[in-house]
Amino acid sequence: MRLSALFLGAIPMLQQGLMGAVLCTVLAISQKIQKRRIVNTLHQLQSICRIVDENGHITDIEVNGTLKNIRDFAEIHFSEDVDQKKSFEIMMCAFIDRLYKESNKSAEGTWKVVESMEPSVSKKRKSNDEREKIGKVNYHKQLIGFLSGAGGTGKSHVIKTACQYAQKLCKALGVKFDKRTIVVTAPTGAAAVSINGETTAGAFAFKRKVKDEQEEFKITYLVIVDEVSFAFVEDMELLNEKIKQIFDNPWEPFGGVPIVFSGDFAQLSPVGGRPLYKSEHSIVWKEYLNAFMELRTNHRFDKDVNWGAMLGRFRDVGLSTKEVAIINTRVVGNLRFHVRGTRREYCNMKRKAQDIIYADVGEAHVEDQCNKRRDPLLKLYYGRPLYINHNEDVAGCVANGAICEFRGVKLKPAVSQKDFETIIIDGYHVNCVSITQVDSLLVNMLDGCKGGNKETIIELSPKVIYASAKFPVPFTGPITKNSMRTRRRISFEQFPVNCANARTVHKLQGRSIHHLVVSAWDYTDNRVYVCLSLCTTMKGLFLREPLNPSKTKEE
Ligand SMILES: Nc1ncnc2c1ncn2[C@@H]1O[C@H](COP(=O)(O)OP(=O)(O)OP(=O)(O)O)[C@@H](O)[C@H]1O
């Protein structure tokens, strides 16, 4: 395998333009599915429990005089958003309840669950009798909540603020706080990175036997599963089982630990599996939920409220022809600087360099055992956007889908620049080095755990990849998209990165992006809505292709 280090300083425009580029794949939103999802969600509404002190006062928590109470803290972080404040309060009450119970602090603390109440943020109204019944049933119940709301309403913001508050509270109480105190997870690596969490499967030992975890999780007072629209039904059932094993409590759902699922079923579903809202026979989702928290104010579009309103309509009913026309004013066409990263350009580039690259697997389409594309030949220059294609260290934000920039390579001790081969690609003389000569790849992480303006440079080591490669045959003449290919199973070494000219919407869900270039539309599932709702303003949106109004229209 070869790794070609191409140091071209003069591509800032390419880099900037393509950093936000999204390869949006699929079709018009299925309004029926979307509505069904939301209705199903609302059916889960039951009640919430909250904590009051022995005198009946709610929430004032002053520890050693150093900590603001929950409401003051919420006031600072959520300003006018009452839904966020309420959701935060519910989560923190559940956290504190368990913290006091588990850390035997009940003697010095005055906290206990004494009241059940109906959710204040429910859309679905129930009769008084029903409310009363549910209130009684859920008296003293652990929190099993669903924090929902459209993309940008601040679900992740509430989670992050809850973690901040919990950290301060633990510090003030002299209680240990680490990544197990509130276990923040998401079903995919990319989603986990955006909330500084870890994958649900990794945290709860989905693929291994529960062993040492029991000790580690002794200080867990709240579990969070973000971007739950990505979760498979089967995985949530497994999560229930694993948490029961870890906490050695098979009698209560999720081992008796408070748990909050967060997400929006109007966004993307898991790839190749059943999403939770289709879980007719799974009690984990249908029966266990006892709190529904819905956020209704969108903050992502604070700078362009009209854009936010249009997207809200898109989520609920679809787009009118007029609205599609407005969005299509953002079409900028096939900009030259985009073309460079496309398959066609890739083929052209390869054709020009055919003399050198022919015998190389660099010509092959390579997919690993999980059907993920792997770049057998990395074309790199200083600042080249890359994405990590493997969950290396999710807690450290080196997760599948995380974006980074190429900074350099660390050569093996006996190798020097003299050993580089020079090849010609697209008219450039390019230094080319084999992976066997390179010790590690230096990249600057751009996603997640970045501290301030400082660069976060990490070293990536090569990995052995088992893959299926489609080689062009015969190895003569120019190679094009339509060249005949033969499939072979191969293994090779490569760094766990791909070139990131564009990213799929799946990898971006949950982020706020100021400048977004949409490379191609894919109208399946809810991808168009999710893609558009990443962009904070309409001015920041650039389209290479117009939207098709017949595929996004109102019902
Ligand atoms: N109360 C608030 N005041 C100001 N800004 C806020 C507030 N809540 C959220 N935001 C900002 O709004 C943006 C979107 O928030 P966030 O990413 O938490 O939304 P989300 O509901 O998790 O979205 P998604 O469904 O796409 O994951 C972020 O930039 C966040 O900082």
The ligand as a MOL file (V3000), in Angstrom:
LIG
                    3D

  0  0  0     0  0            999 V3000
M  V30 BEGIN CTAB
M  V30 COUNTS 31 33 0 0 0
M  V30 BEGIN ATOM
M  V30 1 N -30.9490 27.9000 25.7640 0
M  V30 2 C -30.0960 28.1030 24.7790 0
M  V30 3 N -29.5850 29.3320 24.5850 0
M  V30 4 C -28.7220 29.5770 23.5780 0
M  V30 5 N -28.2800 28.6480 22.6910 0
M  V30 6 C -28.7460 27.4000 22.8220 0
M  V30 7 C -29.6720 27.0540 23.8630 0
M  V30 8 N -29.9630 25.7460 23.7240 0
M  V30 9 C -29.2480 25.2860 22.6670 0
M  V30 10 N -28.5180 26.2780 22.1250 0
M  V30 11 C -27.6350 26.1870 20.9550 0
M  V30 12 O -28.4170 25.7220 19.8540 0
M  V30 13 C -27.6440 24.8480 19.0330 0
M  V30 14 C -28.3490 23.5160 18.8580 0
M  V30 15 O -28.4000 22.8470 20.0980 0
M  V30 16 P -28.2040 21.2640 20.2320 0
M  V30 17 O -27.1220 20.7870 19.3300 0
M  V30 18 O -28.0910 20.9720 21.6790 0
M  V30 19 O -29.5990 20.7810 19.6430 0
M  V30 20 P -30.1550 19.2990 19.5180 0
M  V30 21 O -31.5900 19.3560 19.8960 0
M  V30 22 O -29.2900 18.3680 20.2830 0
M  V30 23 O -30.0360 19.0480 17.9640 0
M  V30 24 P -30.0160 17.6440 17.1690 0
M  V30 25 O -31.4050 17.0600 17.2480 0
M  V30 26 O -29.6720 18.0520 15.7830 0
M  V30 27 O -29.0080 16.7860 17.8410 0
M  V30 28 C -26.2850 24.7120 19.7010 0
M  V30 29 O -25.3850 25.6070 19.0730 0
M  V30 30 C -26.5480 25.1330 21.1410 0
M  V30 31 O -25.3980 25.6910 21.7470 0
M  V30 END ATOM
M  V30 BEGIN BOND
M  V30 1 1 1 2
M  V30 2 1 2 3
M  V30 3 2 2 7
M  V30 4 2 3 4
M  V30 5 1 4 5
M  V30 6 2 5 6
M  V30 7 1 6 7
M  V30 8 1 6 10
M  V30 9 1 7 8
M  V30 10 2 8 9
M  V30 11 1 9 10
M  V30 12 1 10 11
M  V30 13 1 11 12
M  V30 14 1 11 30
M  V30 15 1 12 13
M  V30 16 1 13 14
M  V30 17 1 13 28
M  V30 18 1 14 15
M  V30 19 1 15 16
M  V30 20 2 16 17
M  V30 21 1 16 18
M  V30 22 1 16 19
M  V30 23 1 19 20
M  V30 24 2 20 21
M  V30 25 1 20 22
M  V30 26 1 20 23
M  V30 27 1 23 24
M  V30 28 2 24 25
M  V30 29 1 24 26
M  V30 30 1 24 27
M  V30 31 1 28 29
M  V30 32 1 28 30
M  V30 33 1 30 31
M  V30 END BOND
M  V30 END CTAB
M  END
